[in-house]
Amino acid sequence: MSRANLHTQQTLSSLLLFILLPLASAAAVTVEERLSLDELDAVPVVLTPSRIVQPIDESPAAVTIIGRKKIEASGIRSIAELFRLVPGMFVVYSNGLLPQVKYHGLDTAGNSNSRHLQVLIDGRSIYQSGFSRVLWTDIPLLIEDIERIEVVRSPSTVSHGTNAFMGVINIITRNPADTTQLLTLSTGSQQQREMGFRHSDTYGQLNYRLSMKYAEDAGFDTSQKRDGQDLHLLNIRGEYSASPSDQLDLDLGYKSGDKEDSTLTGPTEGRWSNHYQNIGWTHDLNLNDQLQLTAYHQQRQVKQEWGNNKDINWDEERYHLDLQYNKTHSEQLRSVSGGSIRHDRVKA
């Protein structure tokens, strides 16, 4: 091949590369832009960190989301076990009936949960301030009724009070209008039996859900630390649209049962009950202003044998009232203000 022909081929190759390179770059930019828009639509939103619905990438705190699909795929049977899916969370047991959820393993003394970890269900605190703990097995909620769990893993979440020093766990339940019928049956070793039932329907402007569950577990009897139990659960949630600008929410729950435990005098049995009533009102003043009023009452009672014909009884009760005002000033500025009052009573 002559030197002239070789020079001509090199020139044509360079010219062809010069023409195709911008086209390839333009195609790449188009794909990247399309993927970015798709990813933007798929960015999840969170509510817990600032009490304002916002994309998770705009949240002022680190948040882990456990969605319903992940909960169903995990096959986990108890709420406390779900937090093994959260970075930095530890789940340990002092016995089979006392799971403890810790953040970075802090505050592990005794049988209590972290005293600086706020736990909410639809914004209602289930933290027992009298004993500085959360009893995960006593929550009147089916795991199948959970829509998502938002775990704020940043310290000093001021929007949820001083108890949120280490973080916040907010369990958000499914909307009654989006809930399907459900019947579950399961059995296992150590006489583990569970039966769950859920019914949901719409009546006029009212959407409601009814959930029930029965469970029993014989536990282990080979040691002095017994952990058998049987329990009953009932949960009712309703949403009523009183007008285009007013919505009423009602949430009722009851759970009771018998538990085996261990004391200084040996194995004992205790009878316990836990119930709550939660009502909320949301009023849209206009397109930019919204008012939310929430009130709830909850109570837990325990009667436990101790020996020598003596019983250990305690009664925890709480009344709570919360008012929140949401305002949209502009597309770039939104604000939340409000206050709450709470009364706790413990008798033992």
MINU-553464 format. One record per residue: x, y, z of N, C-alpha, C, O in turn; residue in one letter. Coordinates in steps of 0.1 Angstrom, whole numbers, padded with zeros to 4 digits, always signed. Last residue first. Layout:
N
XYZXYZXYZXYZA...
END
This chain:
348
-0480+0010+0910-0474-0003+0911-0474-0007+0926-0470-0018+0930A-0489+0032+0885-0493+0027+0898-0488+0013+0899-0491+0005+0891K-0484+0061+0866-0479+0047+0869-0483+0043+0883-0480+0051+0892V-0494+0083+0841-0496+0078+0855-0492+0064+0856-0495+0056+0847R-0489+0112+0822-0485+0098+0825-0488+0095+0839-0485+0103+0848D-0501+0135+0799-0501+0131+0813-0499+0116+0815-0506+0108+0809H-0492+0161+0777-0493+0146+0780-0493+0144+0795-0486+0151+0803R-0495+0182+0749-0496+0180+0764-0498+0166+0767-0507+0159+0760I-0479+0200+0723-0486+0188+0728-0486+0189+0743-0477+0196+0749S-0478+0221+0693-0475+0217+0706-0483+0205+0711-0492+0201+0704G-0465+0237+0663-0475+0231+0671-0470+0228+0685-0460+0233+0689G-0456+0239+0629-0455+0244+0642-0466+0237+0650-0475+0231+0644S-0437+0239+0599-0446+0231+0608-0444+0237+0622-0433+0240+0626V-0434+0252+0565-0432+0252+0580-0442+0244+0587-0453+0241+0583S-0417+0256+0534-0428+0251+0542-0424+0251+0557-0413+0250+0560R-0404+0269+0505-0405+0270+0519-0418+0265+0525-0429+0269+0521L-0405+0267+0477-0393+0264+0484-0393+0264+0499-0384+0261+0506Q-0430+0274+0470-0426+0261+0466-0413+0257+0472-0410+0245+0473E-0442+0289+0501-0439+0289+0487-0434+0275+0483-0435+0266+0491S-0455+0282+0525-0453+0296+0521-0450+0298+0507-0454+0308+0501H-0477+0261+0538-0468+0262+0526-0467+0277+0523-0477+0283+0518T-0480+0248+0571-0482+0260+0562-0472+0259+0550-0460+0256+0552K-0496+0231+0597-0487+0230+0585-0490+0241+0576-0502+0244+0573N-0498+0226+0630-0502+0235+0620-0492+0235+0609-0480+0238+0611Y-0510+0204+0655-0500+0207+0646-0506+0216+0634-0517+0213+0630Q-0514+0192+0688-0519+0201+0678-0508+0205+0669-0497+0209+0673L-0523+0166+0710-0513+0171+0701-0520+0180+0690-0530+0176+0684D-0525+0149+0740-0532+0158+0731-0522+0166+0723-0512+0171+0728L-0529+0120+0760-0520+0128+0751-0529+0137+0742-0539+0131+0736H-0526+0100+0788-0535+0108+0780-0526+0118+0773-0516+0124+0778Y-0518+0067+0800-0514+0080+0794-0525+0087+0787-0533+0080+0780R-0508+0044+0825-0519+0050+0817-0513+0064+0812-0505+0070+0819E-0502+0013+0840-0496+0024+0833-0507+0030+0824-0513+0023+0817E-0500-0006+0868-0510+0000+0859-0503+0012+0853-0500+0021+0861D-0493-0038+0884-0490-0024+0880-0499-0019+0869-0504-0027+0861W-0487-0062+0909-0497-0055+0900-0491-0042+0896-0485-0035+0905N-0478-0092+0920-0473-0080+0916-0482-0073+0906-0484-0079+0895I-0492-0111+0948-0491-0107+0934-0484-0094+0932-0484-0085+0941D-0489-0138+0970-0487-0124+0967-0486-0122+0952-0480-0130+0945K-0487-0164+0979-0500-0158+0977-0499-0143+0975-0509-0136+0978N-0460-0170+0977-0465-0167+0991-0479-0160+0990-0482-0151+0998N-0455-0155+0945-0453-0165+0955-0458-0160+0968-0460-0149+0971G-0463-0139+0924-0449-0138+0929-0446-0149+0939-0434-0152+0940W-0482-0133+0894-0479-0140+0906-0465-0139+0910-0456-0138+0902E-0493-0102+0881-0483-0113+0880-0482-0120+0894-0480-0113+0904Q-0511-0082+0861-0512-0089+0874-0504-0102+0873-0507-0111+0866K-0511-0051+0844-0504-0064+0846-0507-0069+0860-0507-0062+0870V-0521-0029+0819-0523-0034+0832-0517-0049+0833-0519-0056+0824Q-0519+0001+0801-0514-0013+0802-0515-0017+0817-0511-0010+0826R-0535+0024+0779-0533+0019+0793-0528+0004+0792-0533-0004+0783Q-0541+0055+0763-0536+0041+0763-0533+0037+0777-0530+0045+0786Q-0556+0079+0742-0555+0074+0756-0550+0059+0754-0554+0052+0745H-0552+0109+0722-0552+0094+0724-0551+0091+0739-0546+0099+0747Y-0557+0132+0696-0558+0129+0710-0559+0114+0712-0566+0107+0704A-0548+0157+0673-0548+0143+0676-0549+0141+0692-0542+0149+0699T-0553+0178+0646-0555+0177+0661-0556+0162+0663-0564+0155+0657L-0540+0200+0622-0541+0186+0626-0543+0185+0641-0534+0191+0649Q-0546+0221+0595-0546+0220+0609-0548+0205+0613-0557+0199+0607L-0530+0239+0568-0537+0227+0573-0535+0226+0588-0524+0229+0594Q-0527+0259+0540-0528+0258+0554-0536+0246+0558-0546+0243+0553D-0530+0261+0512-0516+0262+0518-0516+0261+0533-0505+0260+0539N-0556+0259+0505-0546+0251+0498-0533+0251+0504-0525+0242+0502L-0571+0261+0537-0571+0265+0523-0560+0256+0517-0556+0246+0522N-0575+0244+0559-0580+0258+0559-0581+0264+0545-0591+0271+0542L-0583+0212+0563-0576+0220+0554-0583+0234+0554-0594+0236+0549D-0580+0192+0591-0588+0203+0585-0579+0211+0576-0569+0217+0580H-0582+0162+0608-0574+0170+0598-0583+0180+0591-0593+0176+0585T-0582+0146+0638-0590+0154+0629-0580+0163+0621-0571+0169+0626W-0582+0114+0655-0575+0125+0648-0584+0133+0639-0594+0127+0633G-0579+0092+0682-0588+0099+0673-0580+0111+0668-0574+0119+0675I-0574+0062+0698-0567+0073+0691-0577+0079+0681-0582+0072+0673N-0570+0041+0725-0580+0048+0716-0574+0060+0711-0569+0069+0718Q-0557+0009+0736-0555+0023+0733-0567+0028+0724-0574+0020+0718Y-0544-0016+0759-0554-0011+0749-0552+0004+0747-0546+0011+0755H-0534-0046+0772-0529-0033+0767-0540-0028+0757-0543-0035+0747N-0529-0069+0799-0538-0063+0789-0533-0049+0785-0527-0042+0793S-0520-0099+0815-0517-0086+0811-0528-0082+0801-0533-0090+0794W-0510-0122+0840-0521-0118+0831-0519-0103+0828-0517-0095+0837R-0484-0146+0845-0489-0132+0847-0500-0130+0836-0500-0135+0825G-0467-0170+0864-0476-0167+0853-0482-0153+0856-0485-0150+0867E-0434-0182+0872-0447-0177+0875-0455-0174+0863-0450-0176+0852T-0406-0201+0885-0415-0197+0874-0429-0192+0879-0434-0197+0888P-0391-0186+0915-0393-0196+0905-0402-0191+0894-0406-0180+0893G-0386-0165+0931-0392-0177+0938-0395-0188+0927-0400-0198+0931T-0376-0145+0915-0367-0151+0925-0372-0164+0931-0365-0172+0936L-0392-0154+0884-0389-0145+0895-0379-0152+0904-0374-0163+0902T-0401-0156+0850-0393-0162+0861-0390-0151+0871-0387-0140+0867S-0432-0163+0832-0420-0155+0835-0413-0162+0847-0417-0172+0852D-0458-0166+0808-0449-0172+0818-0437-0164+0820-0432-0158+0810E-0488-0148+0802-0473-0150+0800-0467-0157+0811-0470-0155+0823K-0518-0143+0786-0511-0148+0797-0497-0151+0793-0494-0156+0782D-0534-0113+0772-0530-0127+0772-0523-0131+0786-0523-0123+0795G-0544-0088+0748-0543-0093+0762-0538-0108+0761-0538-0114+0750S-0551-0058+0732-0543-0070+0732-0542-0075+0746-0539-0067+0755K-0567-0035+0711-0567-0042+0724-0559-0055+0722-0560-0062+0712Y-0573-0003+0696-0566-0015+0697-0566-0021+0710-0567-0014+0720G-0585+0020+0672-0587+0014+0684-0579+0001+0684-0578-0006+0674L-0587+0050+0655-0579+0039+0657-0580+0033+0671-0577+0040+0681D-0600+0073+0632-0602+0066+0645-0594+0053+0645-0595+0045+0635L-0601+0104+0617-0594+0091+0618-0596+0085+0632-0595+0092+0642D-0617+0126+0595-0617+0121+0609-0610+0107+0608-0614+0099+0600L-0613+0155+0576-0612+0141+0577-0610+0136+0591-0602+0142+0599Q-0624+0182+0556-0623+0176+0569-0622+0161+0568-0630+0155+0561D-0628+0192+0531-0617+0198+0538-0615+0192+0552-0607+0196+0560S-0651+0179+0520-0638+0180+0512-0626+0185+0520-0615+0182+0516P-0661+0161+0550-0663+0171+0540-0651+0171+0531-0641+0165+0534S-0656+0137+0563-0668+0145+0567-0671+0155+0557-0683+0159+0555A-0645+0108+0557-0644+0121+0550-0657+0128+0553-0667+0126+0546S-0629+0086+0580-0642+0092+0575-0640+0106+0569-0635+0115+0576Y-0614+0056+0586-0612+0070+0581-0625+0075+0575-0631+0068+0566E-0605+0033+0612-0615+0039+0603-0611+0053+0598-0605+0060+0606G-0595+0002+0626-0591+0016+0621-0601+0020+0611-0605+0013+0602R-0590-0020+0652-0600-0014+0643-0595+0000+0639-0591+0008+0648I-0579-0051+0665-0575-0037+0660-0586-0032+0650-0589-0040+0641N-0571-0074+0689-0582-0068+0681-0577-0054+0678-0573-0046+0686L-0557-0105+0701-0555-0091+0695-0567-0087+0687-0573-0095+0680L-0545-0126+0726-0556-0122+0717-0554-0108+0713-0550-0099+0721H-0521-0152+0735-0526-0138+0734-0537-0137+0724-0539-0145+0715L-0499-0170+0756-0511-0170+0747-0517-0156+0747-0517-0150+0757D-0466-0184+0762-0476-0173+0762-0488-0177+0753-0487-0186+0745Q-0435-0192+0779-0447-0195+0771-0457-0184+0772-0457-0176+0781G-0410-0192+0791-0414-0181+0782-0426-0185+0773-0427-0181+0761D-0390-0197+0821-0402-0201+0812-0405-0189+0803-0404-0177+0807R-0363-0204+0834-0368-0193+0827-0378-0197+0816-0375-0200+0805K-0355-0228+0843-0363-0220+0852-0369-0208+0845-0378-0202+0850Q-0358-0252+0816-0350-0243+0825-0360-0236+0834-0372-0236+0832S-0375-0265+0799-0363-0272+0804-0355-0264+0814-0346-0270+0821T-0395-0254+0785-0398-0257+0800-0386-0264+0806-0387-0270+0817D-0401-0229+0762-0392-0240+0766-0394-0241+0781-0394-0232+0789F-0433-0224+0745-0420-0220+0749-0412-0232+0754-0414-0243+0750G-0459-0225+0736-0456-0232+0748-0442-0228+0754-0440-0230+0766A-0479-0201+0723-0465-0206+0722-0461-0212+0735-0461-0205+0746D-0505-0187+0703-0500-0194+0715-0486-0200+0713-0483-0204+0701E-0528-0162+0691-0515-0169+0691-0512-0176+0704-0515-0170+0714A-0551-0146+0671-0549-0154+0683-0536-0162+0681-0533-0167+0670Y-0564-0115+0659-0553-0125+0659-0554-0133+0672-0556-0127+0683K-0579-0092+0636-0579-0100+0648-0568-0111+0647-0564-0115+0636M-0590-0061+0623-0580-0072+0623-0581-0079+0637-0583-0073+0647S-0608-0041+0601-0609-0049+0613-0599-0060+0613-0599-0068+0603L-0611-0009+0587-0604-0022+0587-0605-0028+0600-0604-0022+0611R-0629+0014+0565-0626+0008+0578-0618-0005+0576-0619-0012+0565Y-0641+0044+0553-0632+0033+0550-0628+0027+0564-0623+0034+0573N-0670+0063+0546-0662+0056+0557-0654+0044+0551-0660+0035+0545L-0688+0073+0530-0676+0081+0531-0666+0074+0541-0656+0080+0545Q-0701+0042+0523-0703+0056+0521-0690+0063+0521-0681+0060+0513G-0680+0020+0534-0694+0023+0536-0697+0038+0535-0694+0045+0544Y-0657-0005+0525-0661+0009+0524-0676+0011+0525-0684+0004+0519T-0635-0027+0543-0646-0024+0534-0648-0009+0534-0642-0002+0542D-0617-0056+0555-0618-0042+0552-0629-0039+0542-0632-0048+0534S-0605-0079+0578-0616-0076+0569-0616-0060+0567-0615-0053+0577H-0584-0105+0588-0585-0091+0585-0597-0089+0575-0598-0096+0565R-0569-0128+0611-0580-0125+0602-0581-0110+0600-0579-0102+0610F-0547-0155+0621-0550-0140+0619-0561-0138+0609-0563-0146+0599G-0533-0177+0643-0544-0175+0634-0547-0160+0633-0550-0154+0643M-0507-0198+0653-0512-0185+0651-0523-0185+0641-0523-0193+0631E-0488-0218+0675-0500-0217+0666-0504-0202+0665-0505-0195+0675R-0464-0238+0688-0466-0225+0682-0478-0226+0672-0478-0233+0662Q-0455-0261+0702-0469-0257+0702-0471-0243+0698-0480-0236+0703Q-0429-0265+0695-0432-0259+0708-0446-0254+0709-0449-0243+0715Q-0431-0259+0659-0427-0266+0671-0430-0258+0684-0434-0247+0683S-0461-0245+0643-0447-0249+0644-0444-0257+0657-0453-0261+0664G-0484-0229+0621-0481-0238+0632-0466-0242+0632-0460-0242+0621T-0508-0206+0608-0495-0211+0609-0493-0220+0622-0500-0218+0632S-0530-0188+0588-0529-0199+0597-0514-0204+0597-0509-0206+0586L-0548-0160+0578-0535-0166+0579-0536-0177+0590-0543-0175+0600T-0566-0140+0557-0567-0151+0566-0554-0159+0566-0550-0164+0556L-0578-0109+0545-0567-0117+0549-0571-0128+0559-0579-0125+0568L-0586-0084+0521-0590-0094+0530-0578-0103+0533-0570-0105+0524Q-0566-0053+0518-0573-0064+0513-0577-0074+0524-0573-0073+0535T-0564-0018+0519-0562-0031+0526-0571-0041+0520-0583-0039+0517T-0569+0008+0511-0559+0000+0503-0557-0014+0509-0549-0022+0503D-0585+0019+0530-0590+0018+0517-0581+0010+0508-0586+0004+0498A-0569+0020+0554-0580+0010+0553-0585+0008+0538-0590-0002+0535P-0534+0021+0549-0547+0028+0547-0558+0018+0546-0557+0008+0538N-0512+0005+0572-0518+0006+0559-0531+0014+0559-0538+0014+0569R-0490+0024+0595-0499+0013+0591-0506+0015+0577-0506+0027+0572T-0458+0030+0603-0469+0035+0596-0478+0024+0591-0473+0015+0583I-0437+0035+0629-0444+0024+0622-0457+0030+0616-0465+0035+0623I-0407+0050+0635-0421+0054+0632-0427+0043+0623-0424+0041+0612N-0382+0056+0657-0388+0045+0649-0403+0048+0647-0410+0050+0657I-0355+0077+0660-0369+0076+0660-0373+0064+0652-0368+0062+0641V-0326+0085+0682-0333+0082+0669-0348+0080+0671-0353+0081+0682G-0315+0094+0705-0307+0085+0697-0313+0082+0683-0306+0078+0674M-0334+0112+0714-0320+0116+0714-0312+0107+0705-0303+0112+0698F-0362+0112+0717-0356+0109+0704-0342+0112+0703-0337+0115+0692A-0370+0123+0741-0368+0109+0741-0362+0104+0728-0358+0092+0727N-0374+0150+0736-0362+0146+0742-0359+0131+0741-0348+0127+0742T-0392+0154+0703-0390+0155+0718-0377+0149+0723-0368+0144+0715G-0394+0154+0676-0401+0143+0683-0397+0143+0698-0400+0133+0705H-0378+0172+0665-0392+0173+0661-0400+0163+0669-0413+0163+0668S-0352+0167+0670-0359+0176+0679-0374+0176+0676-0381+0180+0685V-0333+0142+0672-0344+0145+0663-0354+0153+0671-0363+0148+0677T-0307+0134+0682-0313+0147+0685-0323+0151+0674-0323+0162+0669S-0290+0114+0656-0293+0118+0669-0300+0132+0670-0301+0139+0661P-0304+0093+0630-0296+0105+0634-0300+0109+0648-0312+0108+0652S-0320+0075+0619-0308+0070+0625-0299+0082+0629-0287+0080+0631R-0353+0068+0618-0344+0079+0617-0332+0076+0625-0332+0074+0638V-0371+0046+0600-0362+0046+0612-0352+0058+0610-0344+0057+0600V-0403+0038+0591-0392+0048+0589-0384+0048+0602-0389+0051+0613E-0420+0012+0577-0414+0016+0589-0402+0026+0585-0394+0023+0577I-0452+0006+0561-0438+0009+0561-0433+0013+0575-0441+0016+0583R-0476-0008+0567-0473-0003+0553-0458-0001+0551-0452-0005+0541E-0488-0034+0586-0478-0024+0585-0475-0021+0570-0472-0030+0562I-0504-0056+0588-0511-0043+0586-0501-0031+0585-0505-0020+0584D-0489-0078+0594-0495-0077+0580-0501-0063+0577-0504-0060+0566E-0485-0076+0620-0474-0073+0612-0479-0071+0597-0472-0064+0590I-0511-0062+0639-0507-0072+0630-0495-0068+0622-0495-0057+0617L-0511-0048+0671-0509-0046+0657-0505-0058+0650-0495-0065+0654L-0507-0039+0700-0519-0044+0694-0519-0041+0679-0527-0033+0674P-0477-0050+0715-0483-0040+0706-0495-0046+0699-0494-0057+0693I-0463-0067+0732-0476-0063+0736-0483-0053+0727-0494-0048+0730D-0438-0073+0723-0447-0083+0721-0462-0079+0726-0471-0087+0723T-0424-0049+0730-0427-0052+0716-0437-0063+0714-0445-0062+0704W-0424-0026+0752-0427-0041+0752-0433-0044+0738-0444-0043+0735L-0400-0004+0758-0411-0007+0749-0412-0022+0749-0403-0029+0747V-0391+0017+0787-0390+0006+0778-0401+0006+0768-0411+0014+0769R-0392+0030+0813-0382+0033+0803-0380+0021+0793-0369+0016+0792S-0414+0029+0830-0404+0018+0831-0393+0020+0821-0384+0011+0820F-0427+0053+0823-0426+0048+0837-0416+0038+0840-0410+0038+0850G-0428+0055+0796-0418+0063+0803-0417+0059+0818-0406+0061+0824S-0429+0035+0770-0435+0035+0784-0425+0042+0793-0415+0037+0797Q-0437+0043+0738-0427+0042+0747-0433+0044+0761-0441+0053+0764Y-0455+0048+0718-0457+0036+0726-0446+0033+0736-0446+0023+0743I-0469+0076+0704-0458+0071+0711-0462+0059+0719-0472+0059+0727S-0482+0080+0672-0486+0077+0686-0474+0070+0693-0470+0060+0689R-0476+0080+0645-0474+0092+0653-0477+0091+0668-0474+0100+0675G-0480+0053+0638-0488+0064+0632-0487+0077+0640-0497+0084+0642D-0463+0047+0665-0471+0040+0656-0481+0050+0650-0490+0054+0658I-0429+0051+0676-0442+0057+0673-0449+0047+0664-0443+0039+0656L-0403+0055+0699-0410+0046+0691-0425+0050+0689-0432+0052+0699V-0372+0069+0705-0386+0071+0705-0392+0062+0695-0387+0059+0684Q-0346+0063+0727-0351+0059+0713-0366+0060+0713-0373+0053+0720L-0334+0064+0751-0333+0076+0742-0337+0073+0728-0333+0079+0719H-0335+0041+0765-0342+0052+0771-0342+0064+0762-0349+0074+0764R-0338+0010+0749-0330+0023+0750-0339+0034+0755-0350+0036+0750S-0357-0012+0770-0352-0007+0757-0344+0005+0760-0343+0011+0771N-0349-0033+0798-0355-0022+0792-0349-0019+0778-0338-0023+0775S-0337-0051+0815-0346-0056+0805-0353-0045+0797-0363-0048+0789N-0303-0042+0821-0316-0046+0825-0324-0051+0813-0319-0055+0803G-0284-0023+0798-0286-0028+0812-0301-0031+0814-0310-0024+0809A-0278-0013+0774-0282-0027+0774-0285-0032+0788-0287-0044+0790T-0272+0012+0759-0282+0011+0770-0287-0003+0771-0299-0006+0769D-0264+0004+0725-0263+0012+0737-0274+0009+0746-0285+0004+0743L-0261-0009+0700-0259-0017+0713-0259-0009+0725-0254-0014+0735G-0269+0007+0680-0255+0006+0682-0252-0001+0696-0241+0001+0701H-0299+0006+0695-0292+0013+0684-0277+0013+0688-0274+0020+0698Y-0320-0022+0702-0309-0013+0706-0303-0006+0693-0302-0012+0683K-0347-0038+0713-0342-0032+0701-0332-0021+0706-0336-0011+0712V-0354-0069+0728-0350-0055+0730-0343-0050+0717-0335-0057+0711Q-0380-0092+0737-0370-0087+0728-0367-0072+0731-0375-0064+0735P-0391-0112+0758-0387-0098+0760-0376-0094+0750-0364-0093+0753L-0397-0138+0755-0409-0129+0755-0404-0114+0756-0413-0105+0756L-0375-0154+0759-0382-0155+0747-0393-0145+0745-0398-0143+0734G-0353-0130+0775-0359-0143+0774-0368-0143+0762-0368-0133+0754N-0338-0110+0764-0334-0114+0778-0341-0127+0781-0336-0135+0789S-0325-0107+0732-0336-0112+0740-0331-0115+0754-0320-0122+0756Y-0319-0082+0707-0315-0092+0716-0327-0096+0725-0337-0089+0725V-0310-0065+0678-0322-0071+0685-0317-0083+0694-0311-0093+0688V-0296-0035+0668-0294-0048+0673-0307-0053+0680-0314-0045+0686F-0288-0013+0641-0298-0018+0650-0295-0032+0655-0290-0041+0647M-0270-0007+0621-0268-0001+0634-0277-0006+0644-0275-0004+0656G-0294-0008+0594-0280-0007+0598-0279-0001+0612-0285+0010+0615P-0321-0030+0597-0317-0016+0598-0302-0016+0602-0298-0022+0612V-0330-0056+0600-0327-0051+0586-0322-0037+0586-0319-0032+0575L-0337-0060+0625-0324-0066+0621-0320-0061+0607-0309-0062+0603R-0362-0051+0628-0351-0041+0629-0337-0047+0627-0327-0040+0628F-0379-0072+0627-0378-0064+0615-0366-0055+0616-0360-0051+0605L-0382-0082+0653-0372-0088+0644-0370-0081+0631-0359-0082+0625E-0404-0068+0663-0391-0065+0668-0380-0070+0658-0370-0064+0656A-0427-0080+0651-0423-0067+0647-0408-0064+0651-0401-0058+0643I-0424-0114+0638-0426-0105+0649-0421-0091+0645-0412-0090+0637S-0419-0130+0616-0432-0131+0622-0434-0121+0633-0446-0119+0637R-0405-0127+0583-0404-0124+0598-0418-0124+0604-0427-0118+0598I-0403-0129+0556-0409-0140+0563-0408-0138+0578-0411-0148+0586G-0394-0110+0537-0385-0115+0548-0390-0127+0555-0382-0135+0560S-0414-0103+0520-0404-0112+0515-0395-0117+0526-0389-0128+0524A-0429-0086+0537-0435-0098+0532-0424-0108+0527-0425-0120+0530E-0410-0065+0540-0416-0072+0552-0421-0086+0548-0419-0096+0554I-0407-0057+0514-0396-0062+0521-0400-0070+0533-0395-0081+0536K-0433-0047+0509-0428-0058+0501-0416-0065+0508-0415-0077+0507K-0435-0026+0528-0443-0037+0530-0438-0049+0521-0439-0061+0526R-0401-0013+0537-0414-0013+0530-0422-0026+0532-0417-0036+0537G-0383+0005+0557-0386-0009+0555-0400-0010+0550-0410-0007+0557I-0358+0029+0554-0372+0026+0551-0374+0011+0550-0366+0005+0542I-0338+0050+0573-0339+0037+0567-0354+0034+0565-0361+0035+0575T-0322+0082+0571-0335+0074+0573-0334+0061+0566-0329+0060+0555V-0305+0109+0584-0304+0096+0578-0316+0087+0581-0319+0086+0593A-0320+0142+0580-0315+0131+0588-0314+0118+0580-0321+0117+0570A-0333+0160+0564-0322+0165+0572-0315+0154+0581-0306+0157+0588P-0341+0149+0531-0343+0148+0545-0331+0153+0553-0319+0150+0549S-0338+0147+0504-0338+0161+0510-0340+0160+0525-0341+0171+0531E-0339+0121+0498-0326+0127+0496-0326+0142+0500-0315+0148+0501D-0366+0115+0503-0356+0111+0513-0342+0117+0511-0335+0119+0520I-0389+0142+0498-0380+0131+0493-0369+0128+0503-0364+0136+0510P-0414+0147+0524-0403+0152+0515-0395+0141+0510-0395+0130+0516Q-0438+0158+0546-0435+0149+0536-0425+0155+0526-0427+0165+0520V-0427+0167+0578-0431+0172+0565-0428+0161+0555-0417+0156+0555I-0415+0160+0602-0430+0160+0602-0435+0166+0589-0447+0169+0588R-0388+0155+0598-0392+0169+0601-0407+0171+0602-0412+0182+0602S-0386+0126+0599-0376+0135+0604-0380+0149+0607-0377+0154+0618P-0411+0113+0589-0407+0113+0603-0397+0124+0606-0399+0130+0616T-0417+0111+0562-0425+0120+0570-0418+0123+0583-0419+0133+0589L-0404+0106+0528-0404+0103+0543-0412+0114+0550-0413+0125+0545V-0405+0090+0496-0407+0102+0505-0408+0097+0519-0411+0086+0522V-0382+0076+0472-0392+0075+0482-0393+0088+0490-0383+0096+0491P-0378+0081+0438-0373+0084+0450-0383+0084+0461-0394+0091+0460V-0389+0076+0413-0388+0065+0422-0383+0068+0436-0382+0060+0444A-0385+0099+0399-0399+0095+0402-0399+0084+0412-0409+0083+0419D-0358+0098+0396-0364+0109+0404-0378+0105+0408-0382+0108+0419L-0354+0077+0379-0349+0076+0393-0356+0086+0402-0359+0084+0413E-0364+0089+0356-0371+0077+0362-0367+0075+0376-0375+0072+0385D-0346+0110+0353-0360+0113+0355-0367+0101+0361-0376+0103+0370L-0323+0095+0349-0323+0104+0360-0338+0108+0363-0342+0108+0375S-0328+0081+0325-0327+0074+0338-0328+0083+0350-0334+0079+0360L-0329+0103+0308-0341+0095+0310-0340+0087+0323-0350+0086+0330R-0302+0113+0310-0313+0121+0314-0326+0113+0316-0333+0116+0326E-0289+0090+0300-0286+0094+0313-0298+0103+0318-0302+0102+0330E-0299+0090+0273-0301+0079+0282-0300+0083+0297-0308+0079+0305V-0288+0115+0264-0303+0112+0264-0306+0101+0274-0316+0102+0281T-0261+0111+0267-0267+0121+0275-0282+0119+0276-0288+0120+0286V-0258+0091+0247-0255+0088+0261-0261+0098+0271-0267+0094+0281A-0264+0105+0224-0273+0094+0228-0270+0090+0243-0280+0087+0250A-0244+0123+0225-0257+0128+0226-0267+0117+0230-0276+0119+0238A-0222+0106+0221-0223+0114+0233-0237+0119+0235-0242+0119+0247S-0227+0097+0195-0227+0087+0207-0228+0095+0220-0235+0090+0229A-0225+0121+0181-0237+0114+0181-0238+0104+0193-0249+0103+0199L-0198+0128+0186-0208+0137+0192-0222+0130+0192-0230+0132+0201P-0186+0105+0172-0184+0108+0186-0195+0117+0192-0200+0114+0203L-0190+0106+0144-0198+0097+0152-0197+0100+0167-0206+0097+0175L-0171+0125+0134-0186+0127+0132-0194+0119+0141-0204+0123+0146I-0147+0116+0143-0151+0130+0146-0166+0132+0145-0172+0139+0152F-0146+0092+0129-0146+0092+0144-0151+0106+0149-0159+0106+0159L-0144+0101+0103-0156+0093+0107-0157+0093+0122-0168+0094+0127L-0119+0114+0104-0131+0122+0101-0144+0115+0105-0153+0121+0111L-0102+0093+0109-0103+0103+0119-0116+0112+0117-0122+0116+0126S-0107+0078+0086-0110+0072+0099-0111+0083+0109-0121+0083+0117S-0097+0096+0066-0111+0092+0066-0115+0086+0079-0126+0089+0084L-0069+0096+0073-0077+0109+0074-0092+0106+0074-0100+0112+0082T-0062+0070+0070-0061+0076+0083-0070+0088+0084-0076+0091+0094Q-0066+0068+0042-0074+0060+0051-0074+0066+0065-0084+0066+0072Q-0046+0086+0033-0060+0089+0030-0069+0081+0039-0079+0087+0044T-0023+0074+0041-0026+0087+0047-0041+0090+0044-0047+0096+0053H-0024+0052+0025-0024+0050+0039-0028+0063+0046-0036+0063+0056L-0021+0063-0001-0034+0056+0003-0035+0055+0018-0046+0056+0023N+0005+0074+0001-0006+0083-0001-0020+0076+0003-0028+0083+0009A+0021+0051+0004+0020+0061+0016+0008+0070+0014+0002+0074+0024R+0005+0022-0009+0013+0034-0010+0011+0043+0002+0001+0042+0009S+0009-0012+0000+0000+0000+0000+0009+0012+0000+0019+0013+0007M
END
